[in-house]
Structure formats: structure tokens, C-alpha cells
Amino acid sequence: MEANAANAAVVAWKKNGCCCSRLRWKGMFIDAEPDPSIPNTRDGMYWCSHTMTCLGPDSRVADEESCCDGRRCYEPW
């Protein structure tokens, strides 16, 4: 994934080493410049790009808190 306006949040996550590279949310697909006056687009609706569902390959919920280093299916950026 290339760094551009549509995935500025992903670039920040990569730098911080947060969350699995397979975690997705709808804000990743908004092609607009980031605007600090607009609330965060991570609205709690996540999915795993490996399973394409709200559950990861280990049958646990895919979300910002759970998809981190230490989880069996975790894939770093």
C-alpha cells in the first residue's frame, strides 16, 4: 500500500508498529486529504483481509485492540 491521502492513518500505524497488516476499516478507502476538523474514520467497523469477515483466521474478533503483536495470526507491516 502506498502512502497517499487515502491511507494516511495506515502510514501512521506502520510507523508505530500497531495492529496487524490484515486489519481493514472503511476509512482506509476514502480518497481525500486528512482534515483534523473531521472525526476519526475508524468507527469500530473492522474486518480481516485474510478472512474478509469480522473474525480473524483464529476465529477471534478483528479489531484495533485485538489484532496486535502476540496474536497467532498477526502479520506485521
N, C-alpha and C positions, 0 to 999 in steps of 0.2 A: 504494500500500500504506500503510495507516495504522499509526501506532506503537501497539503494544499488546504484551502479554506474548508472544504468538506470534512476533513478529518483532523482538525487542529487538536481536538480532545484526545484522539488516539496518539498523536505525536507526543503530547504531554505525558500520557500513560507510559509510552515506551521509555521516555527519559527517566521516569520514576520507577520503572520495573513493576508496575502494578498490573494486576489482572492478566488473565490468560489471553493469548493472541486470538483465540477462537471466540471470545465473548463479543457479542454484537448488540447494538441498540439502534433504534430508528434514527437518532440524531447523527449517526455516522454517515448517513446517506443524504443529508441536507447540504446542498451545494450553495453555500452563502458564506460571506465573511463573518467571523465571530463578532457578536455585538454584546458588550458587557451589560447593556441595559435589559437584555432578554435573559430570562432564567435558563438554567442548565437544561439541555435537551435530554439528559438521561432521566427519563420519567419512571424508571423502575420496570420497564418492559424490555427484558433481555432474552436472548436466545443464544444457543451454542451453534456455531457454524459447522461443527462436526456432525451433530445430530439433526440440526435445523429445527429444534424444538426448545422448550424452556428447560429441558433437562440435559445434563451433560452425558457423556458416554458411560459414566459411573452411576447413572440414574438419580443423581442429586441435582437440586435446583441450580440453574445457571444464573448467577447474579454478581454484582460488583463485590460483595463481601465474600462469597464462596469460591469464586474462580481465581484463586491465588496460589502462589507457590506452596507446595506441600500436598496439593490435591493430586491424586493419582493420574488424572488426565490432563493436568496443567501443561500448557505449551508456552514457553516464554517468547517474547517478541524477539 
